[in-house]
Amino acid sequence: MNVPINAKRLRATLPDVVERVRRGTRFTVIYRSRPAFQIVPVNAGEAPSAPPTDDSLYGAPPVGSSKDGRTSADHDTILYPR
């Protein structure tokens, strides 16, 4: 998962960001309203070891309906590969 974060928030929450990166989250750092760089796990070639349970969208109930004919489980599989 790629999460945008501005440089000011990155500085303020660095320990939390480091822990989330260790668990597989990727961050795109926004500086002066533009993407500046990405923070990725050292083992970026490997899949995250556990599902991103700290992501509020991971466990969110479905809303609306899909126009592509896929179920919410299909979308979860696409968004959160294991």
Contacts in CASP RR format, 6 or more apart in sequence:
PFRMAT RR
TARGET T0000
AUTHOR 0000-0000-0000
METHOD contacts of the structure
MODEL  1
MNVPINAKRLRATLPDVVERVRRGTRFTVIYRSRPAFQIVPVNAGEAPSA
PPTDDSLYGAPPVGSSKDGRTSADHDTILYPR
1 24 0 8 1.000
1 25 0 8 1.000
1 26 0 8 1.000
1 52 0 8 1.000
1 55 0 8 1.000
1 79 0 8 1.000
1 80 0 8 1.000
2 26 0 8 1.000
2 27 0 8 1.000
2 28 0 8 1.000
2 38 0 8 1.000
3 20 0 8 1.000
3 25 0 8 1.000
3 26 0 8 1.000
3 27 0 8 1.000
3 28 0 8 1.000
4 27 0 8 1.000
4 28 0 8 1.000
4 30 0 8 1.000
4 35 0 8 1.000
5 13 0 8 1.000
5 17 0 8 1.000
5 27 0 8 1.000
5 28 0 8 1.000
5 29 0 8 1.000
5 30 0 8 1.000
6 29 0 8 1.000
6 30 0 8 1.000
6 31 0 8 1.000
7 29 0 8 1.000
7 30 0 8 1.000
7 31 0 8 1.000
7 36 0 8 1.000
10 17 0 8 1.000
10 27 0 8 1.000
10 29 0 8 1.000
17 27 0 8 1.000
17 39 0 8 1.000
20 27 0 8 1.000
20 54 0 8 1.000
21 27 0 8 1.000
21 39 0 8 1.000
21 40 0 8 1.000
21 41 0 8 1.000
22 41 0 8 1.000
23 48 0 8 1.000
23 49 0 8 1.000
23 50 0 8 1.000
23 52 0 8 1.000
23 54 0 8 1.000
24 41 0 8 1.000
24 48 0 8 1.000
24 49 0 8 1.000
24 52 0 8 1.000
25 41 0 8 1.000
25 48 0 8 1.000
25 52 0 8 1.000
25 55 0 8 1.000
26 38 0 8 1.000
26 39 0 8 1.000
26 40 0 8 1.000
26 41 0 8 1.000
26 44 0 8 1.000
27 38 0 8 1.000
27 39 0 8 1.000
28 35 0 8 1.000
28 37 0 8 1.000
28 38 0 8 1.000
29 35 0 8 1.000
29 36 0 8 1.000
29 37 0 8 1.000
29 38 0 8 1.000
29 39 0 8 1.000
30 36 0 8 1.000
41 48 0 8 1.000
47 81 0 8 1.000
47 82 0 8 1.000
51 58 0 8 1.000
51 80 0 8 1.000
51 82 0 8 1.000
52 58 0 8 1.000
52 80 0 8 1.000
53 59 0 8 1.000
58 76 0 8 1.000
58 80 0 8 1.000
62 72 0 8 1.000
66 72 0 8 1.000
66 75 0 8 1.000
70 78 0 8 1.000
END
